[in-house]
Each structure stands twice: as structure tokens, then as C-alpha cells.
Amino acid sequence: MSAGAIGARFEQRALDFLERAGLKLVERNWRTRFGEIDLVMREANMLVFVEVRYRRNPGFGGGAASVGAAKREKITRAAQGFLQAHPRLASLPCRFDVLAFDGNADAPTSEWRRAAFDAC
């Protein structure tokens, strides 16, 4: 399975998980020249930018730990672009979550870090 297909599979898995948790999809794979936001969701009156990660080998801290400073900066800039493109949503409070999957692709463990980092 290609890396793109694996990524799409885990983004769908993340979307299903978040929707079961009560969040609503706003946008999927929103791209800007600064980067991509995997999922933009709403939880009540909160806009949630979600980075989805999968790591087969969690030996270096796993998927959640792989969202370093440079990736957080790209996500933040992409979120700013999203808010500029969607002014009706720009007044909502927002947060940045990471939903990470680690281990065997058929039976991974998952970790949902709400407010994994600040930027709004």
C-alpha cells in the first residue's frame, strides 16, 4: 500500500473517530501554499484543526511526538490561511489537536491530544 493510501486510510479512521466523539467535519485536506490541514472540525463553538499521524514504529515517540516545531509552524500558517479564506469562521475560538496512530496498521493504538499546541 502506498504512503498516500495509508495516509488517506488513517485520515478516514481519524474522521470516523472524531465524528463519533461529536465533532462535525468542516473541511478535509485543506491546502494552502504553507501546507495542509488534514481535518478542520467543529466541536460546539470551537474550530478544531486536526493533524493526523501514523507511525508503524513508535520507537521515537510515535506519531504524536512527530509533530515538531517546524510542522506546528506549517499547520499554524495553513490555519491562518484557512481563517482568511473563511471569514465567517474566523471569530470562533480555535485549537490544534493531534490524532496519532501507532503500531500495526490493522490494529494500531491511538492517542488524541486535544490542544496539542497553541497558536490561536
DSSP file (Angstrom, degrees, kcal/mol; ACC not computed):
  #  RESIDUE AA STRUCTURE BP1 BP2  ACC     N-H-->O    O-->H-N    N-H-->O    O-->H-N    TCO  KAPPA ALPHA  PHI   PSI    X-CA   Y-CA   Z-CA
    1    1 A M              0   0    0      0, 0.0     5,-0.0     0, 0.0     0, 0.0   0.000 360.0 360.0 360.0 134.2    0.0    0.0    0.0
    2    2 A S     >  -     0   0    0      1,-0.1     4,-2.4     4,-0.0     5,-0.2  -0.244 360.0-112.1 -71.7 161.0    1.4    3.4   -0.9
    3    3 A A  H  > S+     0   0    0      1,-0.2     4,-2.6     2,-0.2     5,-0.2   0.877 119.2  52.7 -60.2 -38.4    2.1    6.1    1.6
    4    4 A G  H  > S+     0   0    0      2,-0.2     4,-2.4     1,-0.2    -1,-0.2   0.899 109.6  47.7 -64.4 -41.1   -0.7    8.2    0.2
    5    5 A A  H  > S+     0   0    0      2,-0.2     4,-2.1     1,-0.2    -2,-0.2   0.889 112.5  49.2 -67.7 -38.6   -3.2    5.4    0.5
    6    6 A I  H  X S+     0   0    0     -4,-2.4     4,-2.2     2,-0.2    -2,-0.2   0.924 111.4  49.8 -65.2 -43.9   -2.0    4.7    4.1
    7    7 A G  H  X S+     0   0    0     -4,-2.6     4,-2.2     1,-0.2    -2,-0.2   0.922 111.3  48.3 -60.1 -44.7   -2.4    8.4    4.9
    8    8 A A  H  X S+     0   0    0     -4,-2.4     4,-2.2     1,-0.2    -1,-0.2   0.883 109.4  54.3 -63.4 -38.5   -5.9    8.5    3.4
    9    9 A R  H  X S+     0   0    0     -4,-2.1     4,-2.0     1,-0.2    -1,-0.2   0.921 111.9  42.8 -61.6 -44.4   -6.9    5.4    5.4
   10   10 A F  H  X S+     0   0    0     -4,-2.2     4,-2.5     2,-0.2    -2,-0.2   0.811 110.2  55.9 -76.6 -28.7   -5.8    6.9    8.7
   11   11 A E  H  X S+     0   0    0     -4,-2.2     4,-2.6    -5,-0.2    -1,-0.2   0.904 110.0  47.0 -65.4 -39.1   -7.4   10.3    7.9
   12   12 A Q  H  X S+     0   0    0     -4,-2.2     4,-2.7     2,-0.2    -2,-0.2   0.915 111.6  50.3 -66.1 -42.2  -10.7    8.4    7.4
   13   13 A R  H  X S+     0   0    0     -4,-2.0     4,-2.2     2,-0.2    -2,-0.2   0.909 112.1  48.1 -61.1 -41.8  -10.2    6.5   10.6
   14   14 A A  H  X S+     0   0    0     -4,-2.5     4,-2.8     2,-0.2     5,-0.2   0.919 110.7  50.8 -64.5 -44.3   -9.5    9.8   12.4
   15   15 A L  H  X S+     0   0    0     -4,-2.6     4,-2.6     1,-0.2     5,-0.2   0.927 110.6  48.9 -59.8 -46.1  -12.6   11.4   10.9
   16   16 A D  H  X S+     0   0    0     -4,-2.7     4,-2.1     1,-0.2    -1,-0.2   0.922 112.8  48.5 -59.0 -44.8  -14.8    8.5   11.9
   17   17 A F  H  X S+     0   0    0     -4,-2.2     4,-1.3     2,-0.2    -2,-0.2   0.927 113.2  46.1 -61.0 -47.6  -13.3    8.6   15.5
   18   18 A L  H  <>S+     0   0    0     -4,-2.8     5,-2.3     1,-0.2    -1,-0.2   0.881 111.0  52.0 -67.6 -38.4  -13.8   12.4   15.8
   19   19 A E  H ><5S+     0   0    0     -4,-2.6     3,-1.4     1,-0.2    -1,-0.2   0.894 107.5  52.4 -65.2 -38.0  -17.4   12.2   14.4
   20   20 A R  H 3<5S+     0   0    0     -4,-2.1    -1,-0.2     1,-0.3    -2,-0.2   0.821 105.4  56.7 -64.4 -29.0  -18.2    9.5   16.9
   21   21 A A  T 3<5S-     0   0    0     -4,-1.3    -1,-0.3    -5,-0.2    -2,-0.2   0.461 128.9 -99.1 -81.2  -1.4  -16.9   11.9   19.6
   22   22 A G  T < 5S+     0   0    0     -3,-1.4    22,-0.3     1,-0.3    -3,-0.2   0.441  78.3 134.1 102.4   0.1  -19.3   14.5   18.5
   23   23 A L      < -     0   0    0     -5,-2.3     2,-0.4    20,-0.1    -1,-0.3  -0.507  45.6-138.2 -81.7 154.8  -17.2   16.8   16.2
   24   24 A K  E     -A   42   0A   0     18,-2.6    18,-2.4    -2,-0.2     2,-0.3  -0.928  17.9-115.6-116.3 136.7  -18.5   17.9   12.8
   25   25 A L  E     +A   41   0A   0     -2,-0.4    16,-0.2    16,-0.2     3,-0.1  -0.516  35.1 167.3 -71.8 131.8  -16.4   18.0    9.7
   26   26 A V  E     -     0   0A   0     14,-3.1     2,-0.3     1,-0.4    15,-0.2   0.727  69.2  -9.2-105.0 -46.3  -15.9   21.5    8.2
   27   27 A E  E     -A   40   0A   0     13,-1.9    13,-3.0     3,-0.0    -1,-0.4  -0.992  57.2-147.9-156.9 147.5  -13.2   20.7    5.6
   28   28 A R  E    S-A   39   0A   0     -2,-0.3    11,-0.2    11,-0.2    10,-0.1  -0.974  78.2  -3.9-123.3 136.2  -10.9   17.8    4.7
   29   29 A N  E    S-     0   0A   0      9,-3.0     2,-0.6    -2,-0.4     9,-0.2   0.922  76.2-170.3  51.6  54.1   -7.3   18.1    3.3
   30   30 A W  E     -A   37   0A   0      7,-1.8     7,-2.5    -3,-0.2     2,-0.4  -0.658   7.8-158.6 -79.6 121.1   -7.4   21.9    3.1
   31   31 A R  E     +A   36   0A   0     -2,-0.6     2,-0.3     5,-0.2     5,-0.2  -0.790  21.5 162.5-109.5 144.1   -4.3   23.0    1.2
   32   32 A T  E >   -A   35   0A   0      3,-2.4     3,-1.2    -2,-0.4    46,-0.1  -0.900  55.7 -96.6-142.1 170.4   -2.5   26.3    1.0
   33   33 A R  T 3  S+     0   0    0     -2,-0.3     3,-0.1     1,-0.2    45,-0.1   0.711 124.1  57.0 -65.3 -16.0    1.0   27.2   -0.1
   34   34 A F  T 3  S-     0   0    0      1,-0.3     2,-0.3    43,-0.1    -1,-0.2   0.665 123.2 -77.2 -87.1 -17.6    2.1   27.0    3.5
   35   35 A G  E <   -A   32   0A   0     -3,-1.2    -3,-2.4    42,-0.1     2,-0.4  -0.970  52.1 -67.7 150.5-166.2    0.9   23.4    4.0
   36   36 A E  E     -A   31   0A   0     -2,-0.3     2,-0.6    -5,-0.2    -5,-0.2  -0.934  20.9-146.8-127.0 145.5   -2.1   21.2    4.5
   37   37 A I  E     -A   30   0A   0     -7,-2.5    -7,-1.8    -2,-0.4    -8,-0.2  -0.966  12.5-154.3-108.5 121.6   -4.6   20.8    7.3
   38   38 A D  E    S+     0   0A   0     -2,-0.6    -9,-3.0    12,-0.4     2,-0.4   0.955  75.1   3.9 -61.7 -52.8   -5.8   17.2    7.4
   39   39 A L  E     -AB  28  50A   0     11,-1.8    11,-3.3   -11,-0.2     2,-0.5  -0.999  54.9-162.7-138.3 134.4   -9.1   17.9    9.1
   40   40 A V  E     +AB  27  49A   0    -13,-3.0   -14,-3.1    -2,-0.4   -13,-1.9  -0.985  29.5 172.4-112.6 122.2  -10.9   21.0   10.1
   41   41 A M  E     -AB  25  48A   0      7,-3.1     7,-3.2    -2,-0.5     2,-0.4  -0.772  28.0-133.8-125.8 165.1  -13.7   20.2   12.6
   42   42 A R  E     -AB  24  47A   0    -18,-2.4   -18,-2.6    -2,-0.3     2,-0.5  -0.991  12.4-174.3-121.5 133.9  -16.2   21.9   14.8
   43   43 A E  E >   - B   0  46A   0      3,-2.6     3,-1.8    -2,-0.4     2,-0.3  -0.925  69.1 -58.4-124.6 103.7  -16.8   21.0   18.4
   44   44 A A  T 3  S-     0   0    0     -2,-0.5   -20,-0.1   -22,-0.3   -22,-0.0  -0.468 122.9 -16.4  56.7-118.9  -19.7   23.1   19.7
   45   45 A N  T 3  S+     0   0    0     -2,-0.3     2,-0.4    -3,-0.1    -1,-0.3   0.099 119.0  99.2-101.1  21.8  -18.5   26.7   19.2
   46   46 A M  E <   -B   43   0A   0     -3,-1.8    -3,-2.6    46,-0.1     2,-0.5  -0.911  64.3-142.2-113.7 134.3  -14.8   25.7   18.7
   47   47 A L  E     -Bc  42  94A   0     46,-2.9    48,-1.9    -2,-0.4     2,-0.5  -0.839  22.0-160.8 -91.9 129.7  -12.9   25.3   15.4
   48   48 A V  E     -Bc  41  95A   0     -7,-3.2    -7,-3.1    -2,-0.5     2,-0.6  -0.954  11.0-159.5-121.7 119.6  -10.5   22.4   15.6
   49   49 A F  E     -Bc  40  96A   0     46,-2.7    48,-2.6    -2,-0.5     2,-0.5  -0.872  20.0-160.3 -95.9 122.4   -7.6   22.0   13.3
   50   50 A V  E     -Bc  39  97A   0    -11,-3.3   -11,-1.8    -2,-0.6     2,-0.5  -0.908  14.6-162.0-116.1 126.5   -6.5   18.3   13.4
   51   51 A E  E     - c   0  98A   0     46,-2.3    48,-2.5    -2,-0.5     2,-0.5  -0.916  15.2-154.4 -99.7 125.9   -3.2   16.8   12.3
   52   52 A V  E     - c   0  99A   0     -2,-0.5     2,-0.4    46,-0.2    48,-0.2  -0.881  15.5-178.4-104.4 131.2   -3.4   13.1   11.7
   53   53 A R  E     - c   0 100A   0     46,-2.1    48,-2.6    -2,-0.5     2,-0.4  -0.971  12.6-171.1-131.1 144.5   -0.3   11.0   12.1
   54   54 A Y  E     + c   0 101A   0     -2,-0.4     2,-0.4    46,-0.2    48,-0.2  -0.997   5.2 177.8-133.1 131.8    0.6    7.3   11.7
   55   55 A R  E     - c   0 102A   0     46,-2.3    48,-2.2    -2,-0.4     8,-0.2  -0.984  18.0-162.7-132.3 122.5    3.8    5.7   12.6
   56   56 A R  S    S+     0   0    0     -2,-0.4    -1,-0.1     1,-0.2    46,-0.1   0.904  90.5  43.0 -66.3 -41.2    4.4    2.0   12.2
   57   57 A N    >   -     0   0    0      1,-0.1     3,-0.6    45,-0.1     5,-0.3  -0.906  65.6-171.9-111.2 107.4    7.3    2.1   14.6
   58   58 A P  G >   +     0   0    0      0, 0.0     3,-1.6     0, 0.0    -1,-0.1   0.225  51.5 117.7 -81.3  17.9    6.6    4.2   17.7
   59   59 A G  G 3  S+     0   0    0      1,-0.3    -2,-0.0     2,-0.2     0, 0.0   0.716  73.0  48.7 -59.9 -24.4   10.3    3.9   18.8
   60   60 A F  G <  S-     0   0    0     -3,-0.6    -1,-0.3     0, 0.0    -3,-0.0  -0.068 140.6 -68.5-107.7  33.0   11.0    7.6   18.5
   61   61 A G  S <> S-     0   0    0     -3,-1.6     4,-0.8     5,-0.0     3,-0.2   0.339  77.5-108.6 101.3  -6.7    8.0    8.8   20.5
   62   62 A G  H  >  -     0   0    0     -5,-0.3     4,-0.8     1,-0.2    40,-0.1  -0.145  54.8 -43.6  79.8-175.0    5.3    7.8   18.0
   63   63 A G  H >4 S+     0   0    0      1,-0.2     3,-0.7    -8,-0.2     4,-0.3   0.874 132.1  53.4 -62.0 -43.0    3.0    9.8   15.8
   64   64 A A  H >4 S+     0   0    0      1,-0.3     3,-1.3    -3,-0.2    -1,-0.2   0.902 108.6  50.1 -62.8 -40.7    2.1   12.5   18.3
   65   65 A A  H 3< S+     0   0    0     -4,-0.8    -1,-0.3     1,-0.2    -2,-0.2   0.679  96.2  72.9 -71.1 -16.2    5.7   13.2   19.1
   66   66 A S  T << S+     0   0    0     -4,-0.8     2,-1.6    -3,-0.7    -1,-0.2   0.550  71.2  92.0 -77.9  -5.3    6.5   13.6   15.4
   67   67 A V    <   +     0   0    0     -3,-1.3    -1,-0.1    -4,-0.3    -3,-0.0  -0.665  65.6 172.9 -89.5  85.1    4.7   16.9   15.2
   68   68 A G     >  -     0   0    0     -2,-1.6     4,-2.6     1,-0.0     5,-0.2  -0.053  48.5 -79.6 -85.3-172.4    7.7   19.1   15.9
   69   69 A A  H  > S+     0   0    0      1,-0.2     4,-2.2     2,-0.2     5,-0.2   0.882 127.5  50.5 -59.2 -43.7    8.2   22.8   15.8
   70   70 A A  H  > S+     0   0    0      2,-0.2     4,-2.0     1,-0.2    -1,-0.2   0.915 112.9  46.2 -65.1 -41.7    8.5   23.1   12.0
   71   71 A K  H  > S+     0   0    0      2,-0.2     4,-2.6     1,-0.2     5,-0.2   0.906 110.9  52.7 -67.3 -40.6    5.3   21.1   11.5
   72   72 A R  H  X S+     0   0    0     -4,-2.6     4,-2.5     1,-0.2    -1,-0.2   0.895 108.5  51.4 -60.9 -39.1    3.4   23.1   14.1
   73   73 A E  H  X S+     0   0    0     -4,-2.2     4,-2.4    -5,-0.2    -1,-0.2   0.914 110.3  48.4 -64.1 -43.4    4.5   26.3   12.3
   74   74 A K  H  X S+     0   0    0     -4,-2.0     4,-2.4     2,-0.2    -2,-0.2   0.916 112.8  47.8 -62.9 -43.4    3.3   24.9    8.9
   75   75 A I  H  X S+     0   0    0     -4,-2.6     4,-2.5     2,-0.2    -2,-0.2   0.914 111.5  50.9 -64.5 -42.0   -0.1   23.9   10.4
   76   76 A T  H  X S+     0   0    0     -4,-2.5     4,-2.1     2,-0.2    -2,-0.2   0.922 111.8  46.5 -61.7 -45.2   -0.4   27.3   12.1
   77   77 A R  H  X S+     0   0    0     -4,-2.4     4,-2.0     1,-0.2    -1,-0.2   0.895 112.3  50.1 -65.7 -39.9    0.2   29.2    8.9
   78   78 A A  H  X S+     0   0    0     -4,-2.4     4,-2.3   -44,-0.2    -1,-0.2   0.897 109.5  52.1 -64.3 -39.1   -2.2   27.0    7.0
   79   79 A A  H  X S+     0   0    0     -4,-2.5     4,-2.6     2,-0.2    -2,-0.2   0.891 106.9  52.7 -64.2 -39.4   -4.8   27.6    9.7
   80   80 A Q  H  X S+     0   0    0     -4,-2.1     4,-2.0     1,-0.2    -1,-0.2   0.913 110.0  48.9 -61.7 -41.7   -4.3   31.3    9.3
   81   81 A G  H  X S+     0   0    0     -4,-2.0     4,-2.0     2,-0.2    -2,-0.2   0.890 109.8  51.9 -63.4 -39.6   -4.9   30.9    5.6
   82   82 A F  H  X S+     0   0    0     -4,-2.3     4,-1.3     1,-0.2    -2,-0.2   0.932 109.6  48.9 -62.0 -45.5   -8.0   28.9    6.2
   83   83 A L  H  < S+     0   0    0     -4,-2.6     7,-0.3     1,-0.2    -1,-0.2   0.865 110.4  51.0 -64.9 -36.1   -9.4   31.6    8.6
   84   84 A Q  H  < S+     0   0    0     -4,-2.0    -1,-0.2     1,-0.2    -2,-0.2   0.880 112.5  46.7 -66.4 -37.3   -8.7   34.3    6.0
   85   85 A A  H  < S+     0   0    0     -4,-2.0    -2,-0.2     1,-0.3    -1,-0.2   0.676 118.9  41.9 -77.8 -17.6  -10.5   32.2    3.3
   86   86 A H    >X  +     0   0    0     -4,-1.3     3,-2.0    -5,-0.1     4,-0.7  -0.610  66.5 169.1-128.4  70.1  -13.4   31.6    5.7
   87   87 A P  T 34 S+     0   0    0      0, 0.0     3,-0.5     0, 0.0     4,-0.4   0.765  73.2  65.0 -60.1 -26.5  -14.1   34.9    7.4
   88   88 A R  T 34 S+     0   0    0      1,-0.2     3,-0.2     2,-0.1    -5,-0.1   0.747 108.4  41.5 -68.9 -19.4  -17.4   33.7    8.9
   89   89 A L  T X4 S+     0   0    0     -3,-2.0     3,-1.7    -6,-0.2    -1,-0.2   0.565  91.6  88.3 -96.7 -12.0  -15.4   31.1   11.0
   90   90 A A  T 3< S+     0   0    0     -4,-0.7    -2,-0.1    -3,-0.5    -1,-0.1   0.712  81.3  58.5 -65.3 -21.7  -12.6   33.5   11.9
   91   91 A S  T 3  S+     0   0    0     -4,-0.4    -1,-0.3    -3,-0.2    -2,-0.1   0.594  85.7  99.6 -84.6  -8.5  -14.3   34.8   15.0
   92   92 A L  S <  S-     0   0    0     -3,-1.7   -46,-0.1     1,-0.1     2,-0.1  -0.471  82.4-110.5 -74.7 145.5  -14.6   31.3   16.6
   93   93 A P        -     0   0    0      0, 0.0   -46,-2.9     0, 0.0     2,-0.3  -0.443  43.3-161.0 -65.5 152.1  -12.1   30.2   19.2
   94   94 A C  E     -c   47   0A   0    -48,-0.2     2,-0.3    -2,-0.1   -46,-0.2  -0.921  17.1-170.7-137.2 162.9   -9.8   27.5   17.8
   95   95 A R  E     -c   48   0A   0    -48,-1.9   -46,-2.7    -2,-0.3     2,-0.5  -0.959  21.9-125.7-146.2 164.6   -7.4   24.8   18.9
   96   96 A F  E     -cD  49 117A   0     21,-0.7    20,-2.0    -2,-0.3    21,-1.0  -0.961  29.0-175.9-118.1 117.2   -4.9   22.4   17.4
   97   97 A D  E     -c   50   0A   0    -48,-2.6   -46,-2.3    -2,-0.5     2,-0.4  -0.765  14.9-151.2-109.7 156.0   -5.3   18.7   18.0
   98   98 A V  E     -cD  51 113A   0     15,-1.9    15,-3.3    -2,-0.3     2,-0.6  -0.999   5.1-167.6-124.3 128.5   -3.1   15.8   17.0
   99   99 A L  E     -cD  52 112A   0    -48,-2.5   -46,-2.1    -2,-0.4     2,-0.4  -0.953  18.4-172.1-115.8 110.1   -4.7   12.3   16.5
  100  100 A A  E     -cD  53 111A   0     11,-2.9    11,-2.4    -2,-0.6     2,-0.4  -0.824  15.4-165.0-111.7 141.8   -1.9    9.8   16.3
  101  101 A F  E     -cD  54 110A   0    -48,-2.6   -46,-2.3    -2,-0.4     2,-0.3  -0.978  14.4-176.0-120.8 135.7   -2.0    6.1   15.4
  102  102 A D  E     +cD  55 109A   0      7,-2.2     7,-2.6    -2,-0.4   -46,-0.2  -0.969  38.3  12.7-134.8 148.0    1.0    3.9   16.1
  103  103 A G  S    S+     0   0    0    -48,-2.2   -46,-0.1    -2,-0.3    -2,-0.0  -0.575 102.7  18.3  97.7-155.1    1.9    0.2   15.5
  104  104 A N    >   -     0   0    0      3,-0.3     3,-1.0    -2,-0.2    -2,-0.1  -0.298  67.1-135.9 -57.3 129.4    0.4   -2.4   13.2
  105  105 A A  T 3  S+     0   0    0      1,-0.3    -1,-0.2     2,-0.2   -49,-0.0   0.758 103.6  52.5 -62.1 -25.7   -1.8   -0.7   10.6
  106  106 A D  T 3  S+     0   0    0      1,-0.2    -1,-0.3     0, 0.0    -2,-0.1   0.704 128.7  16.0 -84.2 -19.7   -4.5   -3.3   11.1
  107  107 A A  S <  S+     0   0    0     -3,-1.0    -3,-0.3     2,-0.0    -1,-0.2  -0.362  85.7 167.7-148.8  61.1   -4.7   -2.8   14.9
  108  108 A P        -     0   0    0      0, 0.0     2,-0.2     0, 0.0    -5,-0.2  -0.326  34.6-121.0 -78.1 159.6   -3.0    0.4   15.8
  109  109 A T  E     -D  102   0A   0     -7,-2.6    -7,-2.2    -2,-0.0     2,-0.3  -0.638  31.6-148.4 -85.8 158.2   -3.1    2.2   19.2
  110  110 A S  E     -D  101   0A   0     -2,-0.2     2,-0.4    -9,-0.2    -9,-0.2  -0.954  15.9-170.0-131.7 152.3   -4.5    5.7   19.1
  111  111 A E  E     -D  100   0A   0    -11,-2.4   -11,-2.9    -2,-0.3     2,-0.7  -0.974   7.0-160.5-141.1 123.7   -3.8    8.9   21.0
  112  112 A W  E     -D   99   0A   0     -2,-0.4     2,-0.9   -13,-0.2   -13,-0.2  -0.917   6.3-167.4-107.3 110.6   -5.9   12.1   20.7
  113  113 A R  E >   -D   98   0A   0    -15,-3.3   -15,-1.9    -2,-0.7     3,-0.8  -0.847   8.6-157.6-100.0 101.9   -4.1   15.1   22.0
  114  114 A R  E 3  S+     0   0A   0     -2,-0.9   -17,-0.2     1,-0.3    -2,-0.0  -0.571  80.2   7.2 -75.2 141.6   -6.6   17.9   22.4
  115  115 A A  E 3  S+     0   0A   0     -2,-0.2    -1,-0.3     1,-0.1   -18,-0.2   0.936  78.8 171.7  50.0  51.3   -5.0   21.3   22.3
  116  116 A A  E <   -     0   0A   0    -20,-2.0     2,-0.3    -3,-0.8   -19,-0.2   0.796  66.6  -1.0 -62.8 -29.7   -1.7   19.7   21.4
  117  117 A F  E    S-D   96   0A   0    -21,-1.0   -21,-0.7   -45,-0.0     2,-0.3  -0.978  75.8-116.3-155.0 161.4   -0.2   23.1   20.8
  118  118 A D        +     0   0    0     -2,-0.3   -23,-0.1     1,-0.1   -42,-0.1  -0.764  48.1 130.2-103.7 145.9   -1.3   26.8   20.9
  119  119 A A              0   0    0     -2,-0.3    -1,-0.1   -25,-0.2   -24,-0.1   0.335 360.0 360.0-160.0 -23.1   -1.4   29.2   18.1
  120  120 A C              0   0    0    -26,-0.2   -26,-0.1   -24,-0.0    -2,-0.1   0.453 360.0 360.0 -87.0 360.0   -4.9   30.9   18.1
